Amino acid sequence: MSGGMNIPFVLDMQRKLYRWSSDEPDKVFADLFNLICDRRTLAEAWRRLARNRGSRTPGTDGMTRRTVEQRAGGAARFLDEIREALRNGTYDPEPVRQRLIPKPGKPGAFRPLGIPTLTDRLVQMAMKLIIEPIFETDFYPTSYGFRKGRSTHDALERIQKCLHPSVRGPSVYDYAIEGDIKGCFDAIDHHVMMEGVRRRIGDRKVLRLIFAFLKAGVMIEGTIRHPVTGSPQGGIISPMLSNIYLTAIDERYGRWSMRPREPSSRAAGRRTLDRKNGKPTFYMVRYADDFVVLVEGTREQAEAERQALAEFLKTELRMELSMEKTRITETKEGFDFLGYRVVRTKALRTGRLVGNLFIPRSKLNDLRHRIKVLVKSTPTGWPLTKVVGTLNPILLGWRNYYRYATQACRDFSHLDKWIWERVGRWLRKKHRKATWRELRRRFTVNVTGQRHRWVEGTKRLRLLRDGGTMRYPHQSIEKPNGWNAQSRHRQRESVGDFWDAFYRLTSD
C-alpha cells in the first residue's frame, strides 16, 4: 500500500501543530483524536511501520506485516478495521510481549524490552505523528535523546564545546555530576506522566488512549502482569513519553543551560550574573535518561547540588537518584558519557585545556571480546565469507560511531592488527596443513602497500581505519527538525537516528 500521497498532508499538519504550539506556549490542544483516526495519518503510520524491521517481529497476537499483507484485503482492510475500532471505542491495547536483551559487557545481566502487537504499534505511530510536534516546542535545547535532527554526537559535541576555552578564557567547568536514575523507565509514575501530558493535550479520547498504553499488561512466561509504574521500553511512543516526563530535569537547569524559545545569549547572561554574585552555575546536557551536569564552583557546591537533585527527583518525579553511580569527577580526570570518555586535556599545539573525546578502554575490550566469541563460535566448516559477512556490519557500525574520538586512528590501527590475527587463527584451524605463507597468499590482498586484509571472492574484511577519522562538525544548539523554519537546511536525521540506535543496542 503506497502512502506517498499521504506524506504532504501529514507533514503539513505537523508543521501547523508545531507552529501553533510554538506561538502559544500555554495552548491546550483539543480535537486531536480525529487527526489520529484520519485515513491519511494511519496510512502514513503504516508506511513508516512497514519499512521498519520491527514489523517482522510478532507481538502477543502473532501478527506480522507479512501476515497482514497476505490476507484478503491486505493493508487497506487492516487500516479500515483499526480506524473503525478507534472511532467506535472498541479498541483496547493488548499486553506487550517481554523479551530480555543481554547487556554487553555484563554477563548474566538483561534489559527488558516490550514488544507491542502490530496493531498497537500502528496506533502508537499514528499518535506520535500528531502529538510529537506539539511537545517538541516545549523540549529544552540541551535535551538530545530520541528527537528529530538530534543525535548522541550532538550531545557530546555540546559538552565538548562547554569544556573548550572561549574568548573569555579557559572553561569555567571544573566538575561534572554523572547522573544515574535507578530503573528510570520502570519508575515512571503514571499519574505524574499524565499531568505532564495534560499541559498540552485536552482531548479526552487521546488522554484515555495514552493512559491505556501505560497500563497495558506485560506477558511474562505466559502470565499477564499489570504494572503500577513504568513505561515499557520498545513501544513507539515510549521515548516521547519519557522525554515529556524527564523535561522536569531540563527545567531545573534551564536558568543556566537554555530554555525553549529563547536565544542562547539570555542563558549566558544569567550565568554571567550569577557568576558575578558569587553563585555556582550549572550546565546540563541530557540524552534520554543519561545526563551530565557541568558545575562551575567548588566540589562542596557540586556535592550539595547532587543532594538537592536527589531530593528534587524524589519529590517531583518520584524517582531515586543512585548516589553510588552518580559520581562527581573533575573534568581533568574525565567521565564517561554515551559511550565516550570525556576529558579536559592540554592541547598539543597551544597547551591550553580543551575538551576531548576518547574511546574508553572498556569499549575497546568489549569489542575484542565480542569479536573473539563470534570468530571462535564459527564452525571451521564454514567459508571465510561467512566470518567476513558477520564481522563487517559490526566493524562498520563501531567505526562510524567512534570515528570522532581523539586518537581514534591509533586505536583503530591496534584493533585492525588484533582482528587480522584473530581471523588468521581461525583460518589456521580450518586449514591445519597450510602454512602462514600459503594462507596469506590465498586469502589476503595488499592495500596501499602497507596493510593486508582477509579476502575470499568478493568479500573483504573491513578495516576500522577505512574512511579515516574526522572531527564532528559544530552544530547550532537550535537544531532543524523538519517542522521549524530551519528545516530547509541539510539535515542528517536518518544518519543520526541510525547511530543512536547503534549506541542504545551496544550500551550497558
C-alpha positions as CSV (number, residue, x, y, z in Angstrom):
1,M,0.0,0.0,0.0
2,S,1.6,3.3,-1.1
3,G,1.5,6.2,1.3
4,G,3.2,8.7,-0.9
5,M,0.0,10.8,-1.3
6,N,-0.4,11.0,2.5
7,I,3.1,12.5,3.2
8,P,2.2,16.1,2.2
9,F,-1.0,16.0,4.4
10,V,0.8,14.6,7.5
11,L,3.9,16.9,7.1
12,D,1.7,20.0,6.6
13,M,-0.4,19.1,9.6
14,Q,2.8,18.5,11.7
15,R,4.2,21.9,10.7
16,K,0.9,23.6,11.6
17,L,0.7,21.9,15.0
18,Y,4.4,22.8,15.7
19,R,3.8,26.5,14.7
20,W,0.6,26.8,16.8
21,S,2.4,25.2,19.8
22,S,5.4,27.4,19.4
23,D,3.4,30.6,19.1
24,E,1.2,29.8,22.1
25,P,3.2,28.0,24.9
26,D,0.1,27.7,27.1
27,K,-2.2,26.4,24.4
28,V,-4.0,23.1,25.2
29,F,-4.9,21.2,22.1
30,A,-8.3,19.5,21.7
31,D,-9.9,17.5,18.9
32,L,-6.7,15.6,18.0
33,F,-8.4,12.2,18.0
34,N,-9.9,12.8,14.6
35,L,-6.5,13.6,13.2
36,I,-5.1,10.3,14.6
37,C,-8.1,8.4,13.1
38,D,-7.7,10.1,9.7
39,R,-7.1,7.6,6.9
40,R,-4.1,9.6,5.7
41,T,-2.5,9.6,9.1
42,L,-3.0,5.8,9.5
43,A,-1.7,5.2,6.0
44,E,1.5,7.2,6.7
45,A,1.9,5.4,10.0
46,W,1.7,2.0,8.2
47,R,4.2,3.2,5.6
48,R,6.7,4.0,8.3
49,L,6.0,0.9,10.3
50,A,6.2,-1.4,7.3
51,R,9.7,-0.2,6.3
52,N,11.0,-1.0,9.8
53,R,12.5,-4.4,10.6
54,G,10.4,-4.5,13.8
55,S,7.3,-5.1,11.6
56,R,8.6,-8.6,11.2
57,T,8.6,-9.3,14.9
58,P,5.2,-10.6,16.2
59,G,3.6,-9.4,19.5
60,T,1.4,-11.5,21.7
61,D,-1.1,-11.9,18.8
62,G,1.5,-13.4,16.5
63,M,0.7,-10.9,13.7
64,T,3.4,-9.5,11.4
65,R,3.5,-7.3,8.4
66,R,3.6,-10.3,6.1
67,T,0.5,-11.7,7.9
68,V,-1.4,-8.6,7.1
69,E,-0.3,-8.3,3.5
70,Q,-1.1,-11.9,2.7
71,R,-4.7,-12.0,4.0
72,A,-7.7,-10.8,2.0
73,G,-7.9,-7.1,1.6
74,G,-4.3,-6.6,2.7
75,A,-3.1,-3.5,4.5
76,A,-6.1,-1.4,3.3
77,R,-8.5,-3.7,5.1
78,F,-6.3,-3.8,8.2
79,L,-6.2,0.0,8.4
80,D,-10.0,0.2,8.0
81,E,-10.5,-2.2,10.8
82,I,-8.3,-0.2,13.1
83,R,-9.9,3.0,12.2
84,E,-13.4,1.6,12.9
85,A,-12.3,0.2,16.2
86,L,-10.8,3.6,17.2
87,R,-13.9,5.5,16.2
88,N,-16.5,3.3,17.8
89,G,-14.4,2.9,21.1
90,T,-13.9,-0.8,20.9
91,Y,-10.1,-0.6,20.5
92,D,-8.1,-1.6,23.6
93,P,-4.3,-2.2,23.7
94,E,-3.1,-5.8,24.0
95,P,-0.4,-6.9,26.6
96,V,3.1,-6.5,25.3
97,R,5.4,-9.5,24.9
98,Q,8.5,-9.1,27.0
99,R,11.9,-10.0,25.6
100,L,15.2,-9.9,27.6
101,I,18.1,-8.3,25.8
102,P,21.6,-9.2,27.1
103,K,23.6,-6.2,28.3
104,P,27.0,-6.1,26.6
105,G,30.0,-6.4,29.0
106,K,27.7,-7.6,31.8
107,P,27.4,-11.4,31.7
108,G,24.0,-12.5,33.1
109,A,22.5,-9.0,33.1
110,F,19.5,-8.3,30.8
111,R,17.4,-5.3,29.8
112,P,13.6,-5.9,29.4
113,L,12.2,-4.9,26.1
114,G,8.4,-4.8,25.5
115,I,7.1,-5.8,22.0
116,P,3.6,-4.5,21.4
117,T,1.3,-6.1,18.8
118,L,1.4,-4.8,15.2
119,T,-2.0,-3.1,15.8
120,D,-0.8,-1.3,18.9
121,R,2.4,-0.2,17.1
122,L,0.4,1.3,14.3
123,V,-1.9,3.2,16.6
124,Q,1.1,4.4,18.6
125,M,2.9,5.6,15.4
126,A,-0.3,7.5,14.3
127,M,-0.5,9.1,17.7
128,K,3.2,10.0,17.7
129,L,2.8,11.7,14.2
130,I,0.2,14.1,15.7
131,I,1.4,14.6,19.2
132,E,5.2,14.8,18.8
133,P,5.3,18.3,17.0
134,I,3.2,19.8,19.9
135,F,5.6,18.7,22.7
136,E,8.7,19.3,20.6
137,T,8.4,23.0,21.1
138,D,8.5,22.5,24.9
139,F,11.6,20.3,25.0
140,Y,14.8,22.1,26.0
141,P,17.6,22.7,23.6
142,T,20.0,20.7,25.8
143,S,17.8,17.6,25.5
144,Y,19.1,15.3,22.7
145,G,17.6,11.8,23.1
146,F,15.1,10.5,20.6
147,R,14.4,13.8,18.9
148,K,14.3,14.6,15.2
149,G,17.5,16.0,13.9
150,R,19.4,15.3,17.2
151,S,21.9,12.5,18.0
152,T,24.3,11.3,20.6
153,H,27.1,13.0,18.9
154,D,25.3,16.4,19.1
155,A,25.0,15.9,22.9
156,L,28.7,15.0,23.1
157,E,29.7,18.0,20.9
158,R,27.7,20.3,23.2
159,I,29.6,19.1,26.3
160,Q,32.9,19.3,24.4
161,K,32.2,22.9,23.5
162,C,31.5,23.8,27.1
163,L,34.9,22.4,28.1
164,H,36.7,24.3,25.4
165,P,38.3,27.7,26.1
166,S,36.4,30.7,24.8
167,V,37.3,34.4,24.1
168,R,36.8,35.0,27.8
169,G,39.4,32.4,28.8
170,P,39.6,28.7,29.8
171,S,36.4,26.7,30.6
172,V,34.9,27.5,33.9
173,Y,33.5,24.0,34.5
174,D,35.9,22.1,36.8
175,Y,33.5,19.4,38.0
176,A,30.9,17.1,36.4
177,I,27.9,15.2,38.0
178,E,27.3,12.0,36.2
179,G,23.5,11.5,36.6
180,D,22.2,7.9,37.1
181,I,18.5,7.2,37.9
182,K,17.6,3.9,39.4
183,G,15.4,1.9,36.9
184,C,14.3,5.1,35.2
185,F,11.9,3.7,32.7
186,D,10.4,1.3,35.2
187,A,10.0,4.0,37.8
188,I,7.9,6.4,35.7
189,D,4.8,7.4,37.7
190,H,1.7,7.2,35.5
191,H,-0.2,10.0,37.3
192,V,2.8,12.4,37.1
193,M,3.2,11.4,33.5
194,M,-0.4,12.2,32.7
195,E,-0.1,15.6,34.4
196,G,2.7,16.4,32.0
197,V,0.6,15.3,29.0
198,R,-2.5,17.3,30.1
199,R,-0.5,20.5,30.0
200,R,-0.8,20.3,26.2
201,I,-3.4,17.7,25.4
202,G,-7.1,18.3,26.3
203,D,-8.7,15.7,24.1
204,R,-10.2,13.1,26.5
205,K,-10.1,10.3,23.9
206,V,-6.4,10.8,23.3
207,L,-5.6,11.0,27.0
208,R,-7.6,7.8,27.6
209,L,-5.6,6.1,24.8
210,I,-2.2,7.2,26.3
211,F,-3.2,6.0,29.7
212,A,-4.4,2.7,28.3
213,F,-0.9,2.2,26.7
214,L,0.7,2.9,30.1
215,K,-1.5,0.4,31.8
216,A,-1.3,-2.3,29.2
217,G,-0.2,-5.6,30.7
218,V,3.1,-7.4,30.1
219,M,3.2,-11.0,29.1
220,I,5.9,-12.8,31.1
221,E,6.2,-16.5,30.8
222,G,2.6,-16.9,29.9
223,T,1.3,-14.7,32.7
224,I,0.0,-11.2,32.2
225,R,1.2,-8.6,34.8
226,H,-0.3,-5.1,35.0
227,P,2.4,-2.6,36.0
228,V,1.7,0.1,38.5
229,T,4.5,2.3,37.3
230,G,6.8,2.4,34.2
231,S,6.7,2.8,30.5
232,P,7.7,-0.4,28.6
233,Q,10.9,0.1,26.5
234,G,10.1,-0.9,23.0
235,G,6.9,1.0,22.5
236,I,6.9,3.6,19.7
237,I,5.6,6.4,21.9
238,S,7.7,5.4,25.0
239,P,10.7,7.6,24.1
240,M,8.5,10.6,23.5
241,L,6.6,10.0,26.8
242,S,9.9,9.6,28.7
243,N,11.1,12.9,27.3
244,I,7.9,14.6,28.5
245,Y,8.4,13.1,31.9
246,L,12.1,14.0,32.2
247,T,11.7,17.5,30.9
248,A,11.4,18.5,34.6
249,I,15.1,17.9,35.0
250,D,15.8,20.2,32.0
251,E,13.6,22.8,33.5
252,R,15.5,22.7,36.8
253,Y,18.7,23.7,34.9
254,G,17.0,25.9,32.3
255,R,18.2,29.0,34.0
256,W,21.8,28.3,33.0
257,S,21.6,25.8,30.1
258,M,18.8,27.4,28.0
259,R,15.1,27.5,27.9
260,P,12.8,26.7,24.9
261,R,12.0,29.6,22.5
262,E,14.8,31.9,23.7
263,P,18.2,32.9,22.3
264,S,21.3,31.3,23.9
265,S,22.5,34.8,24.9
266,R,19.9,35.1,27.6
267,A,21.1,31.9,29.4
268,A,24.7,33.2,29.0
269,G,23.6,36.5,30.6
270,R,22.1,34.7,33.6
271,R,25.2,32.6,34.1
272,T,27.3,35.8,34.0
273,L,25.0,37.5,36.5
274,D,25.2,34.5,39.0
275,R,29.0,34.3,38.5
276,K,29.4,38.0,39.4
277,N,27.2,37.4,42.5
278,G,29.5,34.5,43.6
279,K,26.8,31.8,43.0
280,P,27.6,28.4,41.4
281,T,26.3,27.8,37.8
282,F,25.3,24.5,36.2
283,Y,25.1,23.4,32.6
284,M,23.1,20.2,32.0
285,V,23.1,18.0,28.8
286,R,20.6,15.1,28.7
287,Y,20.2,12.2,26.3
288,A,17.0,10.3,27.4
289,D,17.8,9.1,31.0
290,D,21.6,9.7,30.7
291,F,22.6,13.2,31.7
292,V,25.7,15.2,32.9
293,V,25.6,18.4,34.9
294,L,28.7,20.5,34.5
295,V,29.5,22.6,37.6
296,E,31.1,26.0,37.8
297,G,32.0,26.1,41.5
298,T,33.7,24.1,44.3
299,R,33.5,20.4,45.0
300,E,31.4,21.2,48.1
301,Q,28.9,23.0,45.9
302,A,28.8,20.1,43.5
303,E,28.1,17.7,46.4
304,A,25.3,20.0,47.6
305,E,23.8,20.1,44.1
306,R,23.9,16.3,43.8
307,Q,22.0,16.0,47.1
308,A,19.5,18.7,46.0
309,L,19.0,16.9,42.7
310,A,18.3,13.6,44.5
311,E,15.6,15.4,46.7
312,F,14.1,17.0,43.6
313,L,13.8,13.7,41.7
314,K,12.2,12.1,44.8
315,T,9.7,14.9,45.3
316,E,8.8,16.0,41.8
317,L,9.2,12.8,39.7
318,R,9.1,10.1,42.4
319,M,12.4,8.7,41.2
320,E,15.5,7.7,43.0
321,L,19.0,9.0,42.1
322,S,21.6,6.3,42.5
323,M,24.1,8.0,44.9
324,E,26.7,5.3,44.3
325,K,26.7,5.7,40.5
326,T,26.1,9.4,40.4
327,R,29.7,10.4,40.7
328,I,31.3,13.8,41.0
329,T,34.5,14.0,39.0
330,E,37.0,16.6,37.9
331,T,36.7,17.4,34.2
332,K,40.5,17.0,34.1
333,E,40.1,13.4,35.3
334,G,37.3,12.7,32.8
335,F,33.9,11.0,32.9
336,D,32.0,8.5,30.7
337,F,29.0,9.7,28.7
338,L,27.2,8.0,25.8
339,G,30.0,5.5,25.2
340,Y,32.8,8.1,25.1
341,R,35.3,9.2,27.6
342,V,35.1,13.0,28.0
343,V,38.3,14.6,29.4
344,R,39.7,18.1,29.6
345,T,43.3,17.8,28.5
346,K,46.1,20.0,27.3
347,A,46.2,20.8,23.5
348,L,49.4,19.6,21.9
349,R,50.0,22.9,20.0
350,T,48.7,25.6,22.4
351,G,49.0,23.9,25.7
352,R,45.5,25.2,26.7
353,L,43.0,22.9,28.3
354,V,40.4,21.7,25.8
355,G,37.6,19.2,25.9
356,N,38.4,15.9,24.2
357,L,36.5,12.7,23.5
358,F,38.3,9.4,23.7
359,I,37.3,5.7,23.2
360,P,37.0,4.2,26.7
361,R,39.2,1.2,27.3
362,S,36.2,-0.8,28.4
363,K,34.6,-0.3,24.9
364,L,37.8,-1.4,23.2
365,N,37.8,-4.6,25.4
366,D,34.1,-5.2,24.8
367,L,34.6,-5.1,21.0
368,R,37.6,-7.5,21.3
369,H,35.5,-9.9,23.4
370,R,32.6,-9.8,21.0
371,I,34.7,-10.5,18.0
372,K,36.6,-13.2,19.8
373,V,33.4,-15.0,20.8
374,L,31.9,-14.7,17.2
375,V,35.0,-16.0,15.5
376,K,35.6,-18.9,17.9
377,S,32.0,-19.9,17.7
378,T,32.0,-20.0,13.9
379,P,32.5,-23.7,12.7
380,T,35.6,-24.3,10.7
381,G,33.5,-26.0,8.1
382,W,32.1,-22.6,7.1
383,P,33.7,-20.5,4.4
384,L,35.7,-17.3,5.2
385,T,33.0,-15.3,3.6
386,K,30.7,-16.2,6.5
387,V,33.1,-14.8,9.0
388,V,33.7,-11.7,7.0
389,G,30.0,-11.2,6.4
390,T,29.3,-11.4,10.2
391,L,32.1,-9.1,11.2
392,N,31.8,-6.4,8.6
393,P,28.5,-4.8,9.9
394,I,29.8,-4.8,13.4
395,L,33.1,-3.1,12.4
396,L,31.3,-0.6,10.2
397,G,28.9,0.5,12.9
398,W,31.6,0.6,15.6
399,R,33.9,2.6,13.3
400,N,31.2,5.2,12.4
401,Y,30.2,5.7,16.0
402,Y,33.8,6.2,17.3
403,R,35.5,7.9,14.4
404,Y,35.1,11.3,16.1
405,A,37.2,10.3,19.1
406,T,40.6,11.9,19.7
407,Q,43.4,9.4,18.7
408,A,40.8,7.1,17.1
409,C,43.2,6.4,14.3
410,R,45.7,4.9,16.8
411,D,43.0,2.8,18.5
412,F,41.6,1.6,15.1
413,S,45.1,0.6,13.9
414,H,45.7,-1.5,17.0
415,L,42.3,-3.2,16.7
416,D,42.8,-3.9,13.0
417,K,46.0,-5.7,13.7
418,W,44.4,-7.7,16.5
419,I,41.3,-8.6,14.4
420,W,43.6,-9.7,11.5
421,E,45.4,-12.1,13.8
422,R,42.2,-13.4,15.4
423,V,40.7,-14.3,12.0
424,G,44.1,-15.7,11.0
425,R,44.0,-18.2,13.9
426,W,40.5,-19.3,12.8
427,L,41.9,-19.9,9.3
428,R,44.8,-22.0,10.6
429,K,42.3,-24.2,12.4
430,K,40.3,-24.5,9.2
431,H,43.4,-25.3,7.1
432,R,45.6,-27.2,9.5
433,K,48.1,-28.4,6.9
434,A,48.6,-24.9,5.3
435,T,51.5,-22.7,6.3
436,W,51.1,-19.0,7.2
437,R,52.6,-18.1,3.8
438,E,50.1,-20.2,1.9
439,L,47.1,-18.7,3.9
440,R,48.3,-15.2,3.2
441,R,48.8,-15.9,-0.4
442,R,45.3,-17.5,-0.8
443,F,43.2,-15.2,1.5
444,T,44.9,-11.7,1.6
445,V,45.2,-8.7,-0.6
446,N,47.7,-5.9,-0.2
447,V,46.2,-2.5,0.4
448,T,48.3,0.6,-0.3
449,G,51.4,-1.4,0.2
450,Q,51.2,-1.2,4.0
451,R,48.4,-3.4,5.3
452,H,46.8,-6.8,4.5
453,R,43.2,-7.8,4.9
454,W,41.5,-11.2,4.7
455,V,39.6,-11.8,1.4
456,E,37.7,-14.6,-0.2
457,G,36.0,-14.0,-3.5
458,T,34.3,-10.6,-3.5
459,K,34.1,-10.4,0.3
460,R,36.8,-8.3,2.0
461,L,37.2,-7.9,5.8
462,R,36.7,-4.2,6.6
463,L,39.4,-2.2,8.3
464,L,38.4,0.2,11.1
465,R,40.7,2.7,9.5
466,D,38.7,2.6,6.2
467,G,37.2,6.0,5.7
468,G,39.5,7.6,8.2
469,T,38.6,9.7,11.2
470,M,37.2,13.2,11.5
471,R,36.1,16.0,13.9
472,Y,32.4,16.2,14.4
473,P,31.1,19.4,12.8
474,H,30.0,22.1,15.1
475,Q,26.2,22.5,15.2
476,S,24.0,25.2,16.4
477,I,22.2,24.4,19.6
478,E,18.9,25.3,17.8
479,K,18.6,22.3,15.6
480,P,16.4,21.9,12.5
481,N,13.7,19.2,13.0
482,G,11.7,19.2,9.7
483,W,8.9,21.4,11.2
484,N,10.6,24.7,12.1
485,A,11.9,27.4,9.8
486,Q,15.4,25.9,9.7
487,S,14.1,22.7,8.1
488,R,15.3,23.8,4.6
489,H,18.9,23.3,5.7
490,R,20.6,20.0,5.1
491,Q,19.7,17.5,7.8
492,R,21.4,14.3,9.0
493,E,18.4,13.0,10.7
494,S,18.4,9.5,9.3
495,V,22.1,9.0,9.9
496,G,21.8,10.4,13.4
497,D,18.9,8.0,14.2
498,F,20.9,5.0,12.9
499,W,23.9,5.6,15.1
500,D,21.7,6.5,18.0
501,A,20.1,3.1,17.6
502,F,23.6,1.5,17.4
503,Y,24.6,3.2,20.7
504,R,21.4,2.1,22.5
505,L,22.0,-1.5,21.4
506,T,25.6,-1.6,22.4
507,S,25.5,0.5,25.6
508,D,25.3,-1.0,29.0
